[in-house]
Amino acid sequence: MSALLFPGQGSQVPGMGRDFYEACPAARRVMDMTADIYDITFLFALFEGPEELLRDTCMAQPALVAVGAAIAAHLQSKGFRPTACAGHSIGEISALVAAGALTIENALILTQHRARLMAGASGGTMAAVLGLAPEAIAEAMPAGVEIANFNGPQQTIISGTHEGIAAAQKSLKKAGAKRVMPLNVSGPFHSSLMRSAAEQFGEIVAEAPISKPKTRFISSVSGQEESDPDRIKELLARQIDSPVQWTKVMQTLGPVPALEAGPGNVLAGLAKRMDGAPIVSPAGTLEHARAALSREKSA
């Protein structure tokens, strides 16, 4: 069996999950439940767009959690049992559902609070840095900027004030970065500028009914396997203002087969650029999921 990996914010696209909704009862139940908790128009927004609506943090995060959990539910309804679960940023909540540590209902409620708090923390932005090692990035960054995502040796995401990111574009290119690309996000996620949101979310998640995972769960904050519910709650809160340690997650999993349970192939692309990372196959469409299940049965 393969590990399950869930992508983070930025992977969302209009129409994602629709094929699962139309063909798979297990997936449909998850997405209908999301519409009941959020709004009756949720499914229309998810399946029809427009794209600008899905960029909104308060829509993007629940959409990704719902679709990721729906794909996992479909795979599991067909007998698939993941060897491990991990998620990039918001994808971590879908991973906890798939690992049996969190019900989809409680996952969606937590996501609603998380998205609201993160959307309310403005005053900054993010950028992707390509072609420069994280150590060199750390040395060349100006004040007001921090590393937000360790995505591999050749891609790092930085987060900070608007002024800081503008200055970083110049200093990092001077230090040898191939590209520094501003990201279309609403805030300085995974940085100390999100401290207030993290503290408020910590109070909420402390009361959440999270249990010990039934499947290996790898935290994107520690980069290690975590099983203690209180520790998982602490890390979920810290995740908002701490960097995503995706490189460590990949190293912890090692060169095992994995499925990307979400739209696109961002995580597969990152894995290809890391030595010793999982071999990631797509499972974000019904066609890809069927192919993955067929390979699992023949392995």
PEKA-V492845 format. One record per residue. SS is DSSP state (h for helix, s for strand, l for the rest). OMEGA is omega as a letter, one per 20 degrees, with the letter a starting at -180 (999 if undefined). D_CENTER is the distance of its C-alpha to the mean C-alpha in Angstrom with 2 decimals. Layout:
BEGIN
ss=(SS | SS)
omega=(OMEGA | OMEGA)
d_center=(D_CENTER | D_CENTER)
END
This chain:
BEGIN
ss=(l | l | s | s | s | s | l | l | l | l | l | l | l | l | l | l | l | h | h | h | h | h | h | l | h | h | h | h | h | h | h | h | h | h | h | h | h | l | l | l | l | h | h | h | h | h | h | h | l | l | h | h | h | h | h | l | h | h | h | h | h | h | h | h | h | h | h | h | h | h | h | h | h | h | h | h | h | l | l | l | l | l | l | s | s | s | s | l | l | l | h | h | h | h | h | h | h | h | l | l | l | l | l | h | h | h | h | h | h | h | h | h | h | h | h | h | h | h | h | l | l | l | l | l | s | s | s | s | s | s | l | l | l | h | h | h | h | h | h | h | l | l | l | l | s | s | s | s | s | s | l | l | l | l | s | s | s | s | s | s | l | h | h | h | h | h | h | h | h | h | h | h | h | h | l | l | l | l | s | s | s | s | l | l | l | l | l | l | l | l | l | h | h | h | h | h | h | h | h | h | h | h | h | h | h | l | l | l | l | l | l | l | l | l | l | s | s | s | l | l | l | l | l | l | s | l | l | l | h | h | h | h | h | h | h | h | h | h | h | l | l | l | l | s | l | h | h | h | h | h | h | h | h | l | l | l | s | s | s | s | l | l | l | l | l | h | h | h | h | h | h | h | l | l | l | l | l | l | s | s | s | s | l | l | l | h | h | h | h | h | h | h | h | h | h | h | h | h | l)
omega=(a | r | r | r | a | a | a | a | a | r | a | r | r | r | a | r | a | a | r | a | a | a | a | r | a | r | a | r | r | a | r | r | r | r | r | a | a | a | a | r | a | a | r | r | a | a | a | a | j | a | a | r | r | r | r | a | a | r | a | a | r | r | a | r | a | a | r | r | r | r | r | r | r | a | a | r | r | r | r | r | a | r | r | r | r | r | r | r | a | r | r | r | r | r | r | r | a | a | r | a | a | r | a | r | a | r | a | r | r | a | r | r | a | a | a | a | a | r | a | a | a | r | r | a | a | r | r | r | a | r | r | a | a | a | r | r | a | a | a | a | r | r | r | a | r | r | a | a | r | a | a | a | a | r | r | r | r | a | r | r | r | a | a | r | r | r | a | r | a | a | a | r | r | a | r | r | r | r | r | a | r | r | a | a | a | a | a | a | r | r | a | r | r | a | a | r | r | a | r | r | r | r | a | a | r | a | a | r | r | a | r | a | r | r | r | r | a | a | r | r | r | a | a | r | r | a | a | a | a | r | r | r | r | a | r | r | a | a | a | a | r | r | r | a | a | r | r | r | r | r | r | r | a | a | a | r | a | r | r | a | a | a | r | a | a | a | r | r | r | a | a | a | r | r | r | a | r | r | a | r | a | r | a | r | r | r | r | a | r | r | r | r | r | r | r | a | a | a | 999)
d_center=(21.58 | 18.19 | 14.95 | 11.99 | 8.64 | 5.69 | 4.09 | 2.54 | 5.94 | 8.81 | 8.60 | 10.46 | 14.16 | 17.17 | 18.33 | 15.18 | 15.98 | 19.61 | 21.13 | 19.68 | 20.93 | 24.33 | 24.88 | 23.21 | 24.41 | 21.67 | 18.94 | 21.27 | 21.68 | 18.00 | 17.92 | 21.39 | 20.45 | 17.73 | 20.53 | 22.89 | 20.79 | 19.85 | 22.47 | 24.55 | 23.55 | 19.82 | 20.32 | 22.50 | 20.02 | 17.28 | 19.76 | 22.06 | 20.27 | 21.36 | 18.55 | 19.18 | 18.43 | 14.92 | 14.35 | 15.24 | 12.56 | 14.45 | 14.13 | 10.83 | 8.80 | 11.24 | 11.50 | 8.05 | 8.56 | 12.08 | 11.78 | 9.55 | 12.03 | 14.85 | 14.41 | 14.34 | 17.35 | 19.14 | 18.81 | 19.96 | 22.77 | 24.04 | 24.34 | 21.23 | 20.29 | 17.38 | 18.49 | 15.28 | 11.72 | 8.65 | 4.87 | 3.11 | 3.71 | 3.98 | 3.01 | 5.67 | 7.99 | 8.30 | 8.94 | 11.54 | 13.09 | 13.51 | 14.92 | 17.39 | 16.74 | 15.92 | 17.51 | 15.85 | 18.23 | 17.30 | 13.54 | 14.25 | 16.65 | 14.37 | 11.79 | 14.92 | 16.01 | 12.83 | 12.66 | 16.42 | 16.61 | 14.15 | 15.88 | 19.14 | 18.61 | 19.97 | 22.10 | 19.95 | 17.58 | 15.64 | 16.64 | 15.82 | 18.53 | 19.65 | 22.42 | 22.86 | 22.14 | 20.15 | 23.48 | 25.29 | 22.72 | 23.12 | 26.87 | 27.01 | 24.81 | 26.88 | 26.90 | 24.22 | 21.37 | 18.93 | 16.45 | 12.89 | 10.94 | 12.93 | 11.75 | 15.16 | 18.83 | 18.98 | 15.87 | 15.06 | 13.64 | 16.07 | 16.24 | 19.47 | 22.33 | 23.39 | 26.47 | 24.72 | 22.36 | 25.49 | 27.38 | 24.66 | 24.90 | 28.53 | 28.42 | 25.67 | 27.44 | 30.62 | 29.09 | 28.32 | 24.89 | 25.07 | 22.98 | 21.37 | 19.58 | 18.82 | 15.59 | 16.01 | 14.22 | 16.03 | 15.93 | 15.69 | 12.28 | 12.00 | 15.77 | 18.88 | 19.44 | 16.92 | 19.09 | 20.71 | 17.59 | 16.38 | 19.90 | 20.14 | 16.93 | 18.31 | 21.40 | 19.66 | 17.43 | 20.58 | 22.20 | 19.47 | 20.73 | 18.39 | 20.30 | 20.37 | 18.01 | 20.16 | 18.10 | 16.97 | 13.75 | 12.43 | 11.08 | 8.95 | 11.69 | 14.67 | 13.59 | 15.94 | 16.53 | 16.88 | 19.00 | 20.74 | 19.55 | 20.71 | 18.94 | 15.59 | 16.35 | 17.28 | 14.15 | 11.97 | 14.35 | 14.49 | 10.81 | 11.56 | 14.33 | 13.61 | 12.27 | 9.22 | 11.47 | 9.91 | 13.56 | 14.70 | 12.27 | 13.73 | 17.14 | 17.01 | 16.31 | 18.87 | 20.16 | 19.53 | 18.74 | 15.21 | 13.88 | 10.84 | 10.50 | 9.39 | 11.18 | 12.38 | 12.40 | 10.35 | 9.47 | 13.09 | 14.40 | 13.05 | 14.47 | 17.74 | 18.28 | 18.17 | 21.14 | 20.77 | 17.19 | 16.48 | 17.97 | 15.19 | 16.49 | 15.11 | 15.08 | 13.79 | 17.39 | 20.16 | 22.15 | 19.60 | 19.00 | 22.80 | 23.26 | 20.79 | 22.66 | 25.91 | 25.04 | 24.05 | 27.43 | 29.37 | 27.90)
END
